[in-house]
Amino acid sequence: MALPGREQFRAAVLRYIELPGAKFFRAIKFTPNGITILGFLITVVSAYLVGAGWLLAGGIVFLFAGGLDLMDGALARLTGKVSPFGALLDSVFDRLSEAALFVGLAVYALRADISEDRQVFFITVILLALIFSQAVSYLRARGEGLGVFTKSGLMTRPERVVLLGAGLIVGQIEWFLLAIAVVSCFTLFQRMLIIRDLLDKAG
């Protein structure tokens, strides 16, 4: 099960963002692993901005970093530098990037002038969104370790990046985090069942 129009949107992103960006970085002699690390460092800047209370700026910077994340794989394919280590590096820094932003959100929640009840709610949805998001990513990796490859699910990394950035920009990040937590929980079991079926077919 996938969101309607996801494949069409993905194709448009590939054509108008990933490939032009990859060609630009190839022209300036940037490596795929360099883009991966640069994207992570920019996400850390975003996390700092969020923790300091500048949610709008943090959201914009985070979406920019997310756009860079699209280009490391595209550049690797364009230059013929696809490698197992590059894939590993990308996966590790994807997880670290999300974790960095969640740390920034937690700092913001603790420092913001909000009621105690709202603060408890804020911290709770941050933790739930982080736990279920990481679990969805882990399940994909665990499936690949068992020889099953799937990116299926309603709430995958691109959707999380867009929702986190949008939530920061519009200033309603708690509710976006709640949506991420709930749909990621559903996605966790959705993906688990998909992997089970694929393992059954493979067996």
N, C-alpha and C positions, 0 to 999 in steps of 0.2 A: 504493500500500500504506500503510495507516494502522493504528495500534494499535487493537485491539478496544475498543469502548466509547468511543472518543475523542469522537465526535459527541455522544453522550449526556452525557458529562462536560462538554463545552464548553457544551451547552445549559443544564445545571444551573449552571455558573459564571456564564453570562450572566444567568440569572434571579435567582440568589441573591446574587451578588457585584457583577457589573458594573453592572446597572441600579440597584440600591439605592445603590451608591456614587456613580454618576453623578448620581442625583437629589439626594443629599446635597451634592455639590460644586456642583450648580446652585443649590441653596438658599442656599449661603454665597457665591455669586457668583464661584466659581473658574472659570478658563478652562481649556480642554483643554491648551493649551501650558503653562499654569502647573502642571498636574498632571504633565506630561512632565518639566519641570525639577525639580519637587519630588521625583519618583521617583528621578531621577538623583542628587540631593543626598543622599537617604536611602541610596542604594546606596553612595555614597562613605563615608558613616558606617559602613555594614556592612563595607566594605573595610578601613577603619581598625581596626574591632574584630577582624576576622580577622587582620590583620597584627600586632596586639597580642597575639594568642593566645587571644582570647575567641571561640572558634568557635561555641559554642551561641548566644550573643547575636548574633553576626554572621549566623548562619543565619536566626534569627528576623527580624531587621531586613531581611535580604535578601528573604525571602519577603513581608514586608509591602510592600517597595518593588515587588516583582513584582506584587503585587495592585493597587497604584496604577497600574502600567503598563497594566493591563486597562481602566482607567476613562477614560483620556484619549480614546480612540476612541469609547467609549460616550457620554461627555459631548458630544463633537463632534456625534455623530449626534442626540442628544437635543435639543441646542440649535440644530441647523442650522448649526453652525460648521465643518463638514467643509471642509478646504482643502488644496490641494497642498502648501503650505508646512508646514501642521500635520503632514501625513504624512511630509514630509522631516525635520522636527524630531524626530518620534517615532523614525524609523529611525536617525538619527544618535545620539540619546541612548541608544537601546537598545544600540547597539554600544559606546558609551563606558561604559555601565553595566556590561556584561559585562567589558570590559577593566579597569575599575577593580577589580572583584572579583578578577580573575586577578592583578592587581598585589598586592592584599592577600594572596592565597594564596602568591605567590612570596616576599613578605616573611616570611610565617609560616614557609615551608619553610626559608628561609635562617637564621632566628633560632631555630627549634625545636631542642631538645636530642635530635636523632636521629642515627643512624649516617650515615656518608658515602654508603653505598650507597642507603639509603632516601631521602636528600636528593636524590641524582641521579635516582632513580626519580620522586620527587615533582615535581621541576622539569621532567622530561621529559614527564610526563603533563599537567602544567599547559600547557606549550607546545603539545602535540599537541591537547589539548581546545580551546585558544584558536584555533589555526590552522584546524582543521576546522570549528569552530562559525562562525567568521567567514566561511569559504569557503562554507558552506551559505547563510548570509544573503546573501553577495555574489551567489551564483548566482541566487537569487530576484530580486534587483534587476536583474541582467544580463538575465534572462529577460524581465522587465517592460520593459526598455529595447528589447527585440526584439519587443515586442507580445504576449508570452506570460505569462499570470498563473497562478501555482501556489503553493500552500503545502504541497504534498505532501511526504511524507518521514516517517521514523520519529522522527528527532531534530530537532525544530524548537525555537524559542525557549521556548515554554511548558514543554516537557519538560526543557529544559536548566535553566530556573529552578527547577523542582521538584526535580530531582536535585541541583543545587548546594546548595539550601537544606537538603534532607534529609541530604546528605552531611556538611554542617557540623554539623547538629544531632546526628546520631548519632556524630560523631567519626571517620568513616571516609572522609574526603573524597578521599583518594588513589584509592580503588577506584571511587568515583563518577565521578571525573575520567577514569579509564581507560575506564569504560563510556561516558561522553560522547564521548571521543575515538574509540573504536572504532565506535560506532553513528553518530556524525556523519560519519565517513569513508564508511561505507556509504551514509548519506543523501545525501552529496555526489554519488556516482555514480548513486544512485537518482533523484535530482532531475534530474541532467544528462540521463539517458535519457528521463525524462518530458518535459523541455523539448524535447529533440530530436524526440520523436514529435509534440508539439504544433506545432512549427515545420514539420514535414513535412506535417501536415494543413493548416496554414494556407497552406503554399506550393502 
